[in-house]
Amino acid sequence: MAAIQYYDVILKPVVTEKSMNLMGEKKYTFLVHPEANKIMIKEAVEKMFAGTKVASVHTMNNDGKKKRRGMIYGRTAQTKKAIVTLTDDSAEIEIFSGL
């Protein structure tokens, strides 16, 4: 596969009740590219959102769910989720500010 650029790493933010509660602790949750590693995620967040400094990144791979249509079984796509913790002196991420 071609090299992943920083703007391809973060796919979309995860907006759930749990992720909204984590925002008070400066922890933000994103769906990321399945082949992205922690270093790539850290660089992408710092480049895409000005004034942010990443303290740590936690990632998790989620398997696809089993689905059935008639007699045929299949799976949905696998996803990768990242929880990014910002430093105390870091700026907030603005896409979450209106939520």
N, C-alpha and C positions, 0 to 999 in steps of 0.2 A: 504494500500500500504506500501511497505517496506520503510525504512528511505532513504531519498535522500542524497547521498554523494555530496561533493563539486564539484567533476568532472562531475556529472550528471546535475548540475544546469544550466550551460551555454551550450546551444546547438550549436549556431553559431553566428558569428557577422553579423550585418545588414550593407550592403554596398550599400548606396543610396547617391544621391547628397546631400540631407539634412543632413544625418549622417556624411558625409565627411566634410561639413561646420562646424558642431558642434565640430569636433575634434580640431579645433583651440582654442576652449574654454575648452579643456580637458574634453569633454563629449563624451562617447563612447556608442554605441547602440548594444545590444545583444538580440537574441531570447533566452528565458529562459524556463525552465520547468514550466508547467502551475500551479503546486502546490508549487513552490518556493516563499518564502516571501522575503522582502527587506533585512533582516538580513542574510539570506542564500546567497543571491546574493552578498552582500558586502563581506562576508567571502570567497566565491568562487573566486571573482576577486582578492582579496588580496593574496590568496594562489596560484592561477594559474599563476599570473603575478608578478614576484619578483620585489620588490621596489615600488609597487603601494600602495597608501593610498586613500581610498574612502571617499569623503566628503559627498555625498548624492546619493540616488538611487530613481529614479522615475519609476514606473511600469504602464503598461496599458494592459488590456485584449482586444484582438481583436476577435470579433465573426467571424465565418466562413462565407464565401460568399455563396450566393445562386447560385447553378449551376443546369442546366437542361440537361438531356440526353433523348431525345425523349419526352415522356409524364411524365417522372419521375423527380421529383424535389428532390434535396438533398442539403447538405451543405458541404463545405470543413472543415477541422479541425480548431478548435479554437487555437489561439496562444497567447503567452504572451511576451511582449517586455519590456526591461528594458533600461533606459538611466542612465548610471553611470557617475557621476561627480567626478573627481579626485582632490586632493588638489594641491596647487601651487608647493609644494616641492616634489611632487610625480614623479616617473619615468613614461615615456610614455609607452603605451602598444605596444609591438613590432610587433604584427601581422598586425597592421594598418600602419606601417612605410613605407612600399614599395608601398602604394597605392597613 
